[in-house]
Amino acid sequence: MSAQQSRQRYLALAIGVLIVVGTLGYMIFEGLQPLEALYLLIMTVTTVGYGDLHPVTTGGRILTMLVVPIGLLLVFGLGVATMANRLDDMLHRGGAGALRRKLAGLKDHFIVCGYGRLGQGTAAMLKRLGATVVVVDRDPERLRDLPSDIFPVVGDALEEEVLLQAGIRRARSLIATFADDTLNVYLVLEARDIQPDVEVISAASSREAGRRLYLAGAARVVSPQVLGADILAKSAYNPAVYQLMSDMMGAEPLGGTISQVVIAPDSTLAGRSLGDFKKLGIGGGGRVLLVRTPTSTILSPSGDLRLEAGWVLVVIGEHDAIERLERLASA
């Protein structure tokens, strides 16, 4: 809950207390019935003052002198807080209605649930890869400074209405980045219940947590802690392997796009060598990091490697070059 929403709640609670105390006070001091006391209180606080009822006792008049300024401050404060919240929505989000219309038009996008450190990094990388990203977080303060090309949804990602607003029925993938494994499990279950065929990817704090997430229905599970430990160890033991893994995950050296390409049976790439890529117009701006065959994985393959149908290439490079490669691989 945001600070503005908290202020609204406290102001509304204070107004409720004022109504109860003021009504009881007029009943005690003026001897009025509950409905009459409430009527007098409302007419007094709103300064309407029809004159048909007014305090005649000393206690009633003292109560009125207290109720009027306090009531005006509370009602005025609630109105200002409500308007400020609305203006903030219009200025920072373009208005809730405009945002909902944009979300309703999204398709094949990625939904990142949780905008902590891991969620921020995930959303940023997806944008660098050219994806459309929706971020869901219950804290609006976290989403206040989002880049304009990332769509925010304020709410609890474990609620069906929030996931529907984020467009889960039309999304390509949903990514759970909560630090709490239990929340990630609940999110996977909720997402599967709403849209059984949506791809759900989740973070996990350990291998055991990853096992539970797979049982819940996650398509893929990544443990940043385990993965980080592996990278640290391999960077010390074998720097060359570390550089290859950094290229694959960071996508920094060659422009920020990484993709997996499958060689189709009727592809023009079947039977060609990696050295032929330049002749096909796909050699510039990228390279093949590894080739996965039915029996092995070849790291940093040489140019004379001859490709076969069904092999999988992991490539990194410029977006246009990879798109050309994907078209040739599927042709």
C-alpha positions as CSV (number, residue, x, y, z in Angstrom):
1,M,0.0,0.0,0.0
2,S,1.4,3.4,-1.0
3,A,1.8,6.3,1.4
4,Q,-1.1,8.2,-0.2
5,Q,-3.4,5.2,0.2
6,S,-2.4,4.9,3.8
7,R,-3.2,8.6,4.4
8,Q,-6.6,8.1,2.8
9,R,-7.3,5.1,5.0
10,Y,-6.3,6.9,8.2
11,L,-8.4,10.0,7.3
12,A,-11.4,7.9,6.5
13,L,-10.9,6.1,9.9
14,A,-10.6,9.4,11.7
15,I,-13.9,10.7,10.1
16,G,-15.6,7.5,11.2
17,V,-14.4,8.0,14.8
18,L,-15.6,11.6,14.7
19,I,-19.0,10.6,13.5
20,V,-19.4,8.0,16.3
21,V,-18.0,10.3,19.1
22,G,-20.0,13.4,17.9
23,T,-23.2,11.4,17.6
24,L,-22.8,10.0,21.1
25,G,-21.9,13.4,22.4
26,Y,-25.0,15.1,21.1
27,M,-27.1,12.2,22.4
28,I,-25.6,12.7,25.9
29,F,-25.5,16.5,26.1
30,E,-28.6,17.3,24.1
31,G,-30.7,14.3,24.9
32,L,-31.4,13.5,21.2
33,Q,-32.3,10.2,19.6
34,P,-29.5,8.6,17.5
35,L,-30.9,9.7,14.2
36,E,-31.4,13.2,15.4
37,A,-27.9,13.4,16.9
38,L,-26.4,12.1,13.7
39,Y,-28.4,14.6,11.7
40,L,-27.3,17.5,13.9
41,L,-23.6,16.3,13.6
42,I,-23.8,16.2,9.8
43,M,-25.5,19.6,9.4
44,T,-22.9,21.1,11.8
45,V,-19.8,19.6,10.2
46,T,-20.9,20.5,6.7
47,T,-21.9,24.0,7.9
48,V,-25.3,23.7,6.3
49,G,-27.1,24.6,9.6
50,Y,-30.8,24.5,8.7
51,G,-31.6,25.7,12.2
52,D,-34.3,23.1,13.0
53,L,-31.8,21.5,15.4
54,H,-29.0,23.3,17.3
55,P,-27.1,22.7,20.5
56,V,-28.7,24.4,23.6
57,T,-26.5,23.0,26.4
58,T,-23.1,24.1,27.4
59,G,-21.7,20.6,26.7
60,G,-23.3,20.6,23.3
61,R,-21.9,23.9,22.3
62,I,-18.4,23.0,23.5
63,L,-18.7,19.7,21.5
64,T,-19.8,21.8,18.4
65,M,-16.7,24.0,18.8
66,L,-14.5,21.0,18.7
67,V,-16.4,19.0,16.0
68,V,-16.6,21.8,13.4
69,P,-12.9,22.6,12.9
70,I,-11.8,18.9,13.3
71,G,-14.5,17.7,10.9
72,L,-13.7,20.3,8.3
73,L,-10.0,19.5,8.4
74,L,-10.6,15.8,8.1
75,V,-13.1,16.0,5.3
76,F,-10.9,18.6,3.4
77,G,-7.8,16.4,4.0
78,L,-9.6,13.3,2.6
79,G,-10.7,15.2,-0.5
80,V,-7.2,16.5,-1.1
81,A,-5.6,13.1,-0.6
82,T,-8.0,11.5,-3.0
83,M,-7.4,14.2,-5.7
84,A,-3.7,13.9,-5.2
85,N,-3.8,10.2,-5.8
86,R,-5.9,10.7,-8.9
87,L,-3.5,13.4,-10.2
88,D,-0.5,11.2,-9.5
89,D,-2.1,8.5,-11.6
90,M,-2.8,10.8,-14.4
91,L,0.7,12.4,-14.4
92,H,2.8,9.2,-13.9
93,R,0.7,6.6,-15.6
94,G,-1.3,8.5,-18.2
95,G,-4.4,7.6,-16.3
96,A,-5.7,4.2,-15.3
97,G,-8.1,4.0,-18.2
98,A,-5.4,4.7,-20.8
99,L,-3.1,2.1,-19.2
100,R,-5.8,-0.5,-19.2
101,R,-6.5,0.1,-22.9
102,K,-2.8,-0.3,-23.6
103,L,-2.6,-3.5,-21.6
104,A,-5.7,-4.9,-23.3
105,G,-3.9,-4.6,-26.7
106,L,-0.8,-6.4,-25.7
107,K,0.0,-9.9,-27.1
108,D,3.0,-12.3,-26.8
109,H,4.4,-10.1,-24.0
110,F,6.4,-11.1,-20.9
111,I,4.9,-10.5,-17.4
112,V,7.5,-10.0,-14.6
113,C,6.0,-10.5,-11.2
114,G,7.9,-8.7,-8.4
115,Y,10.0,-5.6,-9.1
116,G,12.8,-6.1,-6.6
117,R,16.4,-6.3,-7.6
118,L,15.9,-9.5,-9.6
119,G,12.7,-8.3,-11.2
120,Q,14.4,-5.1,-12.3
121,G,17.3,-6.8,-13.9
122,T,15.0,-9.3,-15.6
123,A,12.7,-6.6,-17.0
124,A,15.7,-4.5,-18.2
125,M,17.3,-7.5,-20.0
126,L,14.0,-8.4,-21.7
127,K,13.6,-4.8,-23.0
128,R,17.2,-4.9,-24.3
129,L,16.3,-8.1,-26.2
130,G,13.3,-6.3,-27.8
131,A,10.5,-7.8,-25.8
132,T,7.3,-6.2,-24.6
133,V,7.3,-6.2,-20.8
134,V,4.6,-5.8,-18.1
135,V,5.7,-5.5,-14.5
136,V,3.4,-6.5,-11.6
137,D,4.2,-5.3,-8.0
138,R,2.0,-4.4,-5.1
139,D,4.1,-1.3,-4.2
140,P,3.4,1.6,-6.5
141,E,6.5,3.4,-5.3
142,R,8.6,0.7,-6.9
143,L,6.9,1.3,-10.2
144,R,6.9,5.1,-10.1
145,D,10.1,5.5,-12.1
146,L,9.6,2.7,-14.6
147,P,10.9,3.4,-18.2
148,S,8.0,4.5,-20.4
149,D,8.2,1.4,-22.6
150,I,7.5,-0.9,-19.6
151,F,3.9,-1.3,-18.6
152,P,3.1,-1.2,-14.8
153,V,0.4,-3.1,-13.0
154,V,0.0,-2.2,-9.3
155,G,-1.4,-5.1,-7.3
156,D,-0.9,-8.5,-5.8
157,A,0.4,-10.9,-8.5
158,L,-1.3,-13.8,-6.6
159,E,-4.7,-12.4,-7.3
160,E,-6.5,-13.6,-10.5
161,E,-7.9,-10.1,-11.3
162,V,-4.4,-8.6,-11.3
163,L,-2.9,-11.3,-13.6
164,L,-5.9,-10.9,-15.9
165,Q,-5.2,-7.2,-16.0
166,A,-1.6,-7.9,-16.9
167,G,-2.9,-9.9,-19.9
168,I,-1.9,-13.4,-18.8
169,R,-4.3,-15.0,-21.3
170,R,-2.3,-13.4,-24.2
171,A,1.2,-13.4,-22.7
172,R,4.1,-15.4,-24.0
173,S,5.6,-16.0,-20.5
174,L,5.1,-15.2,-16.9
175,I,8.3,-14.8,-14.7
176,A,8.2,-15.1,-11.0
177,T,11.0,-13.2,-9.3
178,F,9.9,-13.2,-5.6
179,A,12.5,-13.7,-3.0
180,D,10.1,-16.0,-1.1
181,D,10.0,-19.5,-2.7
182,T,6.5,-20.1,-1.3
183,L,5.1,-17.0,-3.1
184,N,6.7,-18.3,-6.3
185,V,5.0,-21.7,-5.9
186,Y,1.6,-20.0,-5.2
187,L,2.1,-17.8,-8.3
188,V,2.9,-20.8,-10.5
189,L,-0.2,-22.6,-9.3
190,E,-2.4,-19.5,-9.8
191,A,-1.0,-18.8,-13.3
192,R,-1.6,-22.5,-14.3
193,D,-5.1,-22.3,-13.0
194,I,-6.0,-19.2,-15.0
195,Q,-4.1,-20.0,-18.2
196,P,-2.9,-23.7,-18.3
197,D,-0.8,-23.3,-21.4
198,V,1.1,-20.1,-20.4
199,E,4.9,-20.6,-20.0
200,V,5.9,-19.9,-16.3
201,I,9.5,-19.4,-15.4
202,S,10.5,-18.9,-11.8
203,A,13.4,-18.0,-9.6
204,A,14.3,-20.3,-6.7
205,S,16.6,-20.0,-3.7
206,S,17.8,-23.6,-3.8
207,R,17.6,-26.8,-5.8
208,E,15.0,-28.2,-3.4
209,A,12.8,-25.1,-4.0
210,G,13.3,-25.6,-7.7
211,R,12.1,-29.2,-7.4
212,R,8.9,-27.9,-5.7
213,L,8.4,-25.3,-8.4
214,Y,8.7,-27.9,-11.1
215,L,6.1,-30.0,-9.3
216,A,3.8,-26.9,-9.2
217,G,4.0,-26.6,-13.0
218,A,6.9,-24.2,-13.8
219,A,8.3,-24.7,-17.2
220,R,11.8,-23.6,-16.2
221,V,13.4,-22.7,-12.8
222,V,16.5,-20.7,-12.3
223,S,18.4,-20.4,-9.0
224,P,20.4,-17.2,-9.0
225,Q,22.3,-18.3,-5.9
226,V,23.3,-21.7,-7.3
227,L,24.0,-20.2,-10.8
228,G,26.1,-17.5,-9.3
229,A,28.2,-20.0,-7.2
230,D,28.8,-22.1,-10.4
231,I,30.0,-19.0,-12.3
232,L,32.3,-17.8,-9.5
233,A,33.9,-21.3,-9.3
234,K,34.3,-21.7,-13.1
235,S,35.6,-18.2,-13.5
236,A,38.4,-19.1,-11.1
237,Y,39.1,-22.6,-12.5
238,N,38.6,-21.9,-16.2
239,P,38.4,-18.3,-17.3
240,A,37.6,-19.2,-20.9
241,V,34.4,-21.1,-19.9
242,Y,33.5,-18.1,-17.7
243,Q,33.8,-15.8,-20.7
244,L,31.6,-18.0,-22.8
245,M,28.9,-18.1,-20.0
246,S,29.2,-14.3,-19.6
247,D,28.6,-13.9,-23.3
248,M,25.5,-16.1,-23.2
249,M,23.9,-14.5,-20.2
250,G,25.1,-10.9,-20.5
251,A,24.8,-10.6,-24.2
252,E,27.0,-7.5,-24.0
253,P,29.8,-8.1,-26.5
254,L,27.7,-8.5,-29.6
255,G,24.7,-6.3,-29.2
256,G,22.4,-7.8,-26.7
257,T,20.4,-10.5,-28.5
258,I,20.7,-14.2,-27.8
259,S,18.5,-16.9,-29.4
260,Q,18.1,-20.6,-29.9
261,V,17.7,-21.8,-33.5
262,V,16.6,-25.3,-34.5
263,I,17.6,-26.6,-37.9
264,A,14.5,-27.9,-39.7
265,P,14.6,-31.0,-41.9
266,D,14.1,-29.0,-45.1
267,S,16.2,-26.1,-44.1
268,T,18.9,-24.7,-46.5
269,L,21.3,-24.8,-43.5
270,A,21.1,-28.6,-43.3
271,G,24.4,-30.0,-44.8
272,R,26.1,-26.6,-44.8
273,S,29.0,-25.7,-42.6
274,L,29.2,-22.8,-40.1
275,G,31.9,-21.3,-42.4
276,D,29.1,-20.9,-45.1
277,F,27.2,-18.4,-42.9
278,K,29.0,-15.4,-44.4
279,K,28.0,-16.5,-48.0
280,L,24.4,-16.7,-46.8
281,G,24.5,-13.2,-45.5
282,I,24.2,-14.1,-41.8
283,G,27.9,-14.1,-40.7
284,G,28.2,-10.5,-39.7
285,G,27.1,-9.2,-36.3
286,G,27.0,-12.5,-34.4
287,R,28.4,-15.9,-33.8
288,V,27.4,-19.4,-32.7
289,L,28.2,-20.0,-29.1
290,L,27.4,-23.7,-29.0
291,V,25.8,-26.5,-31.1
292,R,23.6,-29.1,-29.4
293,T,23.3,-32.4,-31.2
294,P,21.2,-35.5,-30.2
295,T,24.4,-37.0,-28.6
296,S,26.6,-34.1,-27.5
297,T,27.1,-30.3,-27.0
298,I,29.8,-28.6,-28.9
299,L,31.2,-25.4,-27.3
300,S,32.7,-22.7,-29.6
301,P,32.3,-24.8,-32.7
302,S,34.7,-24.4,-35.6
303,G,33.8,-23.1,-39.0
304,D,34.1,-26.5,-40.7
305,L,31.4,-28.1,-38.6
306,R,28.7,-29.4,-40.9
307,L,25.2,-28.9,-39.6
308,E,22.4,-31.5,-39.6
309,A,18.6,-31.3,-39.3
310,G,17.4,-31.3,-35.8
311,W,20.5,-29.7,-34.4
312,V,20.1,-26.7,-32.1
313,L,22.3,-23.6,-32.4
314,V,22.7,-21.1,-29.6
315,V,23.6,-17.8,-31.3
316,I,24.4,-14.3,-30.0
317,G,24.6,-11.1,-32.0
318,E,22.6,-8.4,-33.8
319,H,18.9,-8.8,-34.0
320,D,18.7,-8.6,-37.8
321,A,21.4,-11.2,-38.3
322,I,19.7,-13.6,-36.0
323,E,16.3,-13.1,-37.7
324,R,17.9,-14.0,-41.0
325,L,19.4,-17.1,-39.5
326,E,16.0,-18.1,-38.0
327,R,14.3,-17.8,-41.3
328,L,16.9,-19.9,-43.1
329,A,16.8,-22.5,-40.3
330,S,13.1,-23.0,-40.6
331,A,12.8,-22.8,-44.4
